Amino acid sequence: MADWPVKSLQNKTLLQHANIPYMDMLARMGKNGLLATVPDGFHPGSEVANMSVLGYNLPKVYEGRGPLEAASIGVDLKPGEMGMRCNIICIQGDNIKNHSAGHISSEEAEELIRFLDEKLGNDQVKFYPGVSYRHLLVIKDGNKNLDCTPPHDVPLKPFRPLMVKAQEPAAEETSQLINDLILKSQELLKDHPVNLKRIAEGKDPANSIWPWSPGYRPQMEPLSETYPQIKSGSVISAVDLINGIGYYAGLRRIDVEGATGLYDTNYENKVAAALEALKTDDFVYLHIEASDEAGHEGDVNLKLKTIENLDSRAVGPIYEAVKNWDEPVAIAVLPDHPTPCELRTHTNEPIPFLIWYPGIEADAVQVYDEEAAKDGEYGVLKEDEFMKTFMRQGTAAKFHSDKY
């Protein structure tokens, strides 16, 4: 939900313009700061940013999105197997129209992915369906030293110059294999009944795959081994990537009916699941994707709506429910990275965060946004500093409760 100043909003950011009384209240009652979620040398992807939020050392454990997607959908990567995020996208002419095939439904996409696996899969190549436009490609003995372009970074750009390139001679065979799969998928998908129906309905066809972010099984330790405060935890998200991170972090996955990853996601069911989980778990990672997707669409009004929904339908109800619990709950609110509507992709600027718990001594910040957070008491945190700070606040909340 972090963004840049928008001219049509009197050069305010969306957080500055939005009506977010609960986030502003928590910022006013709590402490604030900025968090650099993208380490030097890393692309500002959601996998990088969310792993960073959770305190993981990216240079040590990062293996790309593919292995995280694999974990989420139950694919156990074996030694020598390379996993890649495999978007199903819309190509118009020679250009990438969008990264999501018009936010294709999971049911339509699954039919297409299983069709591609039947036609292109073999002992070396395997396609697995995921959610909406997000799927998985596994290549046995694949070389991950590849230059791949995330499709959400290049809307309306010609696709051919952006195809996979080898970063070393040993990866040339893998890059050629993937590019061949891309071109063959376009031939196979253009006349598929699912796409013919979508075109007839005025929707974008899902007429190409776009594999990217390759890697092998990551060596991530469960959060409980680093933070003794987390004896048990859970993750709630509509996005396979986040659920994959949760899997390796040792978090219990909670599936929520109606969770879409878009503006129409079921906030109420997500909140109910989070509150129920907090009765037994020490830590809940509640992830809502809607503002990111609106940013990728470049839709300022839709993004404003998602931010205000987050405040009124998620942050507010959670705060109202837990504020008087006998066992105190510490709340942190933060995006993982900015997705400016103007740019329609991710950037690596530090993001604003707030932390509140009953009894915390507030800093001077009065509202929640990118500028106000600069004056927060926490300053600018990086690497595992946010997670360590949040764990300390949780312990302080428990101490405050026991004392009073």
ZIVEN-V683731 format. One line per field, one symbol per residue. psi: psi as a letter, one per 30 degrees, with the letter a starting at -180 (. if undefined). A space follows every 10 residues. Layout:
# ZIVEN-V683731
psi=???
This chain:
# ZIVEN-V683731
psi=fkalkkefhh glleeeflji eeeeeeeefa llakkjfjlk fkkileeeee eeeggkjefe fkgleeeeee eeggjjklkf kkkkkjljlk kjbgljelfg hhhkleeeee eeeeeeeeef lafekkkkkb kcfjakkkjk gkkfikjkkk fffhkgkkee fglkkkflef geeeeeeeee eeeeeeeefe gkeeeeeeef gglkligkli klilllklik kkeffejffi ekllkjlgke eeeeeeeffg kkkjkkkgkf gafglieeee eeeeeeefff lfkkjjkkfe eeeeeefgje eeeeeeeeee effdeeeeee effgkejlkk kkkklelkik eefgallgkk lkllkklkfk jlafkfljle eeffglffbj llbgeeeeee eeeeeeeeee eee.
